[in-house]
Amino acid sequence: MKLAAALIALSLLTLAAPRVRAEGSDEIRIGQTLPYSGPASGFGAIGRTQEAFFEKVNAEGGINGRKVKFITLDDSYSPPKTVEQTRKLVEQDEVLMMFGSLGTATNSAVQRYLNGKKVPQLFVLSGATKWADPQKYPWTMPGMAAYESEGVVYAKHVLRTKPDAKIAILSQNDDFGRDYVAGFKRALGDKAASMIVAEQTYETSAPTISSQLSTLKASGANVLFGVVLGKFTSQLVKGVAEIGWKPELFFVPTSASSISFLEPAGLDNAIGLISSSNQKDTMDPQWADDPGVKEYFAFMKQYMPNADLSNSNYAAGYHYATLLMAVLRACKDDVGRDNIMRQAASLKDLKLPGMSVTTGPDDYLPFQQLQLRRFNGKSWVGFGDVLDDR
C-alpha cells in the first residue's frame, strides 16, 4: 500500500503544472542539457561559453533589470538522462524555459513533456525538421538550419562542380542521418539513382565504422558525404586517410565540423573537407575587422582566456546566447512563457555575428541560409555564395 501511495504521489507530481519562479520575479531561470561526458562531450564548450556569457550579462545589470540564472546539466547525450535532468530543471529548479539543448534523440525524449507543460523549448541544437512544427508543437523552436536544408546545399554544390560524380554516403542510422540524406537526394532529383553508387549506415553504439568505409571505397566513389557526429567524425576522417581513399569532394555536416572532432584524426587528414555554417567563422581572416567578431574575441579574452579559439563550439555558444538575449530583451517587462514564444516567433531580420534571423508564427526556422566552407588544415574558410534550400 505504501508503494502504491508513493507511486500515485509521484504521478500527481509529474502531472502538476510546474511552478515558475521567473515570471513576475527579478530572476530569469534558464535550463539546458548538454553532453559534458560521453561520445559527444566536445559540445560541452557551448554550455561553458553560455555560462560565461550570462555572467557577463549579469555583471552589466542583467536583461531589462532581471538577473539570469543559467543552469546547464550533463545528459551524456543519453535520452533517459535527458528526461531525468529536464524534469529536475522544470520541477525542482523551476526554470522558465529550456534553451539550446543538444541532439535529436535527446530533445525528442522531452518534447511532448515540455509542450504539455507549456515550457518553451527554445533553439534546439538539432536540425531535424520536426522542431519547426508550430501547429503540433508550439513551444518548440529549432536553433539550427534544418538538416534537410544542409543536405540540399551540399547536393547543389556537387551538381554544379562535379555533375558526373560517383557518390558514396555514410550516415548515422537515426533521424539525424535520415534527414540529411533525404535533403541530399531531394536536391539531386532524378540523378540520385545514377549518381549515388553506395550507401552505408552505422549505429551510435558501434565501436568503429571501418568496415563501412572499406565497402564505400570499393564502390569506386569519388565523392563522399559522411553524415557523422562526435567521435565518428574523427573515425571518418582518419579512416578515409588510413585506407588511402582520396575523394575529390568530401562533406561532413556543420555539427561535425568542430576542430575538437578533427584534431584526433590529424588536422592534415582533414584538409579539403567541406562543410557549411550559418555564422561567420571567427577564425577566418576576412572577418577580422567585423564588429560582431571583435566583440566575441573581447568577450573570450575577458571571460574565457584559456579557451582554444579554434574550437568553433565556443563561437556557437556565444552565437546562440546572443540570439536568446535578443528575444528576452524584446520581452521587456513581460517574461511570461507566452510572451517569450511570441517574441521568438516575431524576429525580423535580426542581425547576429553571422546570417540574419527571421521567424514568424507559422515559420519557426530561424536559419535558412548557409555558407559553404573548406578546411585548410588550420581553420575553415568560406567560399562561394550564400545558399538556401530552394
N, C-alpha and C positions, 0 to 999 in steps of 0.2 A: 504493500500500500504506500509506504514511504517513497519507494522508487517511482510508482505511478504518479504520486503527487508531485514529485520533483520534475518528472518529465512534462506534466501538464504546466507547471510553473514556467519551465524553460520554453515551452511552445508559446505561452502567452507573452513572455518577454520578447520572443522573436517577432511576434505579430504586432506588438505595441509600437506605435509611432515613436521614433527616437526623439529625445529632447534636442533642442537646437539652441545651444548656448550663444552662438554667434549672432543670431537675429536679435536686434534691438540692444545689443551689448557693445562694449568698447573693444571687442576682440573678434577677429575673423579666424575661425579654426578650419584649416585645410588638411585633408588627409591624402595619403598616397601609399601605394605599394610598389616596390621595385625589387629586382633580384640583386641584393647585396651579397648573396652567396649563390653557389651553383654555376651551371654552364654559361649563364648569361650575365654573370656578375660584373662584367665590364660596363654595363649600363648603369651601375650604381653611381657613376660620376655625375649622371644627370641630377639625381636627387641631392647629392652633396653640394652641387653648384646652386641648386634652388634653396637649400638651407641657408647658404651664404647670401644669396640674393635677397631673401626676405629679412635676414639680419640687417642688411643694408637699408632696406625699405623701412624697417622699424626704427633704425638709427636716425632716419630722416623724417620721422614723425608718423610713419605708417601710411595707410591708404584712407583718405578722407577722414583723418583723425583716429582711425582704428588701427591697433597693432595686429600683426599677423602671427598666429600660432601655427607653424607648419610642422606636421607630424608625418614622417616618412618611415615606413616599416618594411622589413625584409620578407618577401614571399618566396624567395628561392626559385622564381619562375615556375611555381607549382600551383595549379588551380586550387587544390584543397587548402593550401596555406594562404592563398589569396582570399578565399572565403573567410577563413578564420581571422585574418588581420583586418579585412574590410569590416566585418561585423564588430570587431573591437573598436575600430575607429569611429564607426557610426553610433554604436550603442553605449560605449563606455567613454570614449574621448569626445563624443558629441560634436564631431566635425560638421561643418556646414555643407561641405562638398568633398568629392574625390577628384583629384587632379593629376593628370599626367602619369597614370599607372601604365605599366608596360605589358604588352603581349595580347595576342588574340585569344588564346585559350583561357588565360588568366582573367581577362576582363569579361569574357563570355560567362565565366562562372559566377559573376556577381552582377551582371547587367539587369536581370529581372528583379533581383533583390533591391538594387538601388532605385530602379524605376518604380517599383512597388512602394518604396518608402518616399518617393519623390525627392531623392537626393541627387543633385547634379553629378554626373559622371563626365567631367569636362576634359577635353583634349587628350583622349585616349591615345597612347603611343602604340598604335597599330593602324595599318592602312586597310584593314578588312572593310569591304563595302557595307557590312551590316551596321556599322556605327552611325552611318548617315541615314537614319530612318526615323525622321521626326514624328511620323504618324504612329508608328508602333512603339518606339522608344524615345519619347520627347525629352527625357532627362539625360540622354547620352549624346555626346558630340565628339567626333574624331579630332585628333591633333596632327595628323599626317596626311599627305596626299594618298589617295586610295591606291592600294597595291595594283589593282587592275589598271589604273591610270599610268602608273610607273611602267608596268609591263608593256602598255601601248607605246610609250615613248621609246623604249628600247627596240621594239619591233620596227618602229618608224625609222630609226637610225640604221638598222640592218637593211631595210628595203631601199633606203636612199644611198647607202655607201657600198653595199655588197648584195645586190639583188640575186646573185647566183649562189648564195650561201647554203652550206650544208650545216644545219643547226642541231646541236645536242642540248638537252635540257635536264638538269638535275634539280629536283625540288623537294622541299620538306613535305611530308605526307600529312598535311592538315590544311585548314582554311588559309593560313598564311601562304603556303606554296600554291594551292589551287587558284587563289585569286590572281597571283602574278602570272601564272601560266595562262589563265583564261584571258587576261588582257592582252598578253603577248600574242596568243593565237588569234584573237579577235582582230588585232591590227594587221596581222599577216593575211587575214582573209582566206580566199581560195588557195593562196600559195602555201598555206601552212602544211597541207598534206604532203607536198613535194619537198618543201624546204627543211622540215623537221625530220631528221633521219634517225634520231634515237632519243628516248626519254627514260629516265630512271628516277626513283623516289627513295627517300630514306626516312626512318623513324627517329624521333628526337631521342629515343632511348638507345639508339645504335652506338656502339663504341667507335666505329670508323665508317668511312664512305669509300674506301679504297677499291672495293670490288665494283661499285657503280662507276667510278672514274675509269677503270680499265675497260669496262663494257662500252662506255661512251666514246673513248678514244678509238676503240676498234671499229666504230661506225664510220670512220673517215670524216667526221665533222670538223669544220674549220671555224665554227662559231660556237661558243659555249655560254649558256645562260644558267648560272648557278643560283637558284633561289634558296639561299642558306642563311643561317643565323648563328651568332655566338661562336662556339668552338668549331663548328662545321665550316665557318668561313676560313679559319686557319687551315683546317684539314684540306679544304678545296684548293686553296692557293698553293699550299705546299705539295699536295698530292699531284696536282697537274704538272708541277715542275719536276717532281721526282720521276714521273713516268715519261718525261721528255715530250710532253704534249705542248704545242705552242699554237693555240687557237688565234686566228687573225683578229677576232673580236671576242672579248671575254668580259661578260657582265656579271655584276653582283648587285643586289638591291641596296638602296640607301641605308637600310637598317643594318647592313653587314659591312658598311664601309669605314667604320671607326679604325683608327690606327691601332687601337688596343687589340683588335682582332687580326690585323695584318702582321704585326710585329712577330708573333710566334711562328708565322710561316716564312719569315725573312722578307724584309721590305723589297729587296731586289727581285724576288719572285712575283711581286705584285705590280711591277712596272707595266704600264699599259692597260691595267684593269680599268673598266668603265663602270661608273655608277651615276647617280644624279643627286640633286639637292634642291630643297625649296628655300634655302637660306644661303647667304653669302658665306663662302669658305673663308674664315678669318685668317687662315694661313696663306691665302692667295695674295701675292704682292699687289695685284690690281686693286685691292680694296684697302690698301694701307692707309689712305687718307680719308676713308669713308667715316663720317661722324659716328654711326652706329657701331662700327668695328672698333673705333678708338675708345668709345665708352666701354665696350666689352673688355678690352685689354686693361683699361684703367681699373675696372672692377676686379678683374682677376689679379692684378698686381697688388691691390689693397686687401682683398678678402681671401684669395687662394694663391698666395705667392709661390707655393711649391708644386702647383699643378703642371702637368705636361700639356702645354698649349696645343700640341699637335694632335691631341685626342679630341676629336670632334664632339664627343659626348658632353664635354664641358660647355661648348658653344650651344649645343642643342638645349641643355638645361637652362641656360641663360635666355635663349630664344623663346622657349615656352613660358618661362616665368614672366617675361616681358609681356607676352600675349595675355596671360591671366591678369596681370596687374592692370592692363588697359581695360579689361572687362570690369574688374572690380571698381576702378575709378569711375567708369561710366555709370555704375550703380548709385553713386552719390550717397545719399542718406539711407537708401533702401537696399540693405544687403540681405533681403529675404531670398529664398531659393527661387521663387517665381521670377523675380526681377533679374537675378543672375542669369538664368537661362534666356530671358528676354533680351538682355544686353549681349549675351554671347551670340544670339541669333540675329543681331542687328548691326554687325560690323560692316562699315562702308569704306573700302579701300584703305584699311588700316595699314600704315607703313611700319614694318619691322626691319631689323637688320637682315633683310632678305626680300622675299617676294611680298607683295601686298596681300592683305587678308580681307575677304568679303564673305559675309554669310547672310542668310535670310531665314524667315520662319519655315520655309519649305526647302531650304538649301543649307544643310549642315556641314558642307565640305569647305573648310576654311582655306585649304591649299589645293589649287587645281593646275598649277604651273610648275614645271621642273626645268632645271638646267643640267644638261649632261656635263660630266666631269671625268677627267682621266688622271690616274695616279702616276706620278713621275719618279717615284722612289723615295720622296720626302713628304709630299703633300698632294692634295687633289687640286687640279687646275680645270676650271670651267672652259667649255668650248661650245661653239655653235649657238644657235638661237634658243631663247626660252620656248619650251614646247608645252602643249597641253594634250589632252586625250581625245580631242575632236578629230 
